[in-house]
Amino acid sequence: MKFEKISNKLVDFFLMPLLVISICGSISLLPTLLQLVPNKAILCFIGLLILAYVGYSLLRVKEKFFRILNKIKKPLLVILICMTLIWQLMLVRALSGKFGWDPRFFIEYIYKISSKISNDKIYFSLYPNNFLLLVIEKFFQSIFSIKTPNGLILKLNFLNIIIIDVSAILLFEAVKKLFSKRVAYYTIFLYWILYMMWPFVVIPYTDNWSILVSALFLFIYSRNQNFKNFSLNFCFGIVTAFALLMKPSTVIFVIAMVIVKIVFNLQRKPKVEIKKIIELFASLGLGFIVLYSPVKIYQQHNNIVDIENVRKMPVTHFIAMGMSGNGGYNSNDVTENINIKSPQKRNKYNVKLIRERLSQMGLGGYLKFLGQKQINNTADGSFGWAAEGNYLYEPFIRNINKIENHIRALFMHIDVNQGYLIADANMSGYKFFPQIIWVVALLFIFLASIGDSVETLQLLKYTIVGGFVFLLLFEGGRSRYLIQFLPYLFTLAGVGLNKLIILKSKVKK
């Protein structure tokens, strides 16, 4: 048996059960969400489905229509792009506001806002991986001379639009090169309807940057699959450094790529050329060092925040925390780790905690826990909108138009206890609709994974498996952490949809 087939069977051994769990979990959410949907929305949705089906049935035999549509597809695409940008701008105006979780710390440090919680003062000592984002936001604030925290949040959200939309362009071009233009359109459609059009533009945090990183990885890889281009290797090294500094888990793609390259080259048995290997590592390493080293040096000698390396949360902390509750954030674990000053003692405490939790659950209990955690990590098609504590509240802009008011009513509601607007996790009952699309996307991913896989497909599958396993072993518990892997998931879903259409056409013949 060829190494490629063994590798494919191995990755499917992990991927398929995890996908089945995710599909079942996402489907199980539908009945509850359906109960929350306004009746008029259900009627409109059914009406649209009927019209779409009737329209398709009538028009598919009329080749003239499709020829006309093909002629005007560029103007239609321009109109769609313009409408998307307008929608995103309205989202920023309608929803930009305060937040009570991690993104607020960046604003507090930049504007020297004193926190009432003492633990917050050492945030970047605990989580130094967020330092690069702090530097970017501080630079953004300085270069545009933004005087107020609210003003900075608004400008960062406009930057989010650029990040999200540029990621879409890069992803489209990458998928077109790796597969086909048709698969690229399917991929971007899923990205557009499940992420671009949703209000993640108003959350200036690492999630949007991680999407850009993943899109860049795919784009560079699509142009340089054999890593023979020095300039692109150099760029790949820079992106890898940026990924490690911004959100370390995004380098799972690089690990997956190394595995796949080894597997496929074992079969081909290429001639080993020492000179080319040296050039490869030199170009990648040089690109990596160019960004990584200056940031790390500046981290220790910056004028924004004091970082105590000894306070850094160890890897074992995130593993231990990922074994409690729903597999997500555990405030007691965090407090205990903060109170232990010695890194060695902190690590020993977490190792002990891991052993205790494993012992309490037992093997069967732990496997059951992991199954539920996979559902928690992947089932929510809104990708954790409003899942964090005080996710988003008190929008800044008062004078907004009627459409923006409707947008605000869709994604936010009045908190009766606090008396102000907060993010609505149920999206006023409309969360049911993206959930349906997410279920379908997962089914397409499953379909794409069936059968023998070429190198690029295996790369996607290894990346997704790596992402799933990472979220199972470390802090997870909600699907927001899945955002960093969406470009790979949507691409595989696009492949699955294309595969279904091809199979359907063959059956008709």
Secondary structure, 3 states (H helix, E strand, C coil): CCHHHHHHHHHHHHHHHHHHHHHHHHHHCHHHHHHHCCHHHHHHHHHHHHHHHHHHHHHCCCHHHHHHHHHCHHHHHHHHHHHHHHHHHHHHHHHCEECCCCHHHHHHHHCCCCCCCHHHHHHHHHCHHHHHHHHHHHHHHHHCCCCCHHHHHHHHHHHHHHHHHHHHHHHHHHHHHHCCHHHHHHHHHHHHHHHHCCHHHHCCCHHHHHHHHHHHHHHHHHHCCCCCCHHHHHHHHHHHHHHHHHCHHHHHHHHHHHHHHHHHHHHHCCCCCHHHHHHHHHHHHHHHHHHHHHHHHHHHCCCCCCCCHHHCCCHHHHHHHCCCCCCCCCHHHHHHHHHCCCHHHHHHHHHHHHHHHHHHHHHHHHHHHHHHHHHHHHCCCCCCCCCCCCCCEEECCCCCCHHHHHHHHHHEEECCCCCCEEECCCHHHCCHHHHHHHHHHHHHHHHHHCCCCCHHHHHHHHHHHHHHHHHHHCCCCCHHHHHHHHHHHHHHHHHHHHHHHHHHHHHHC
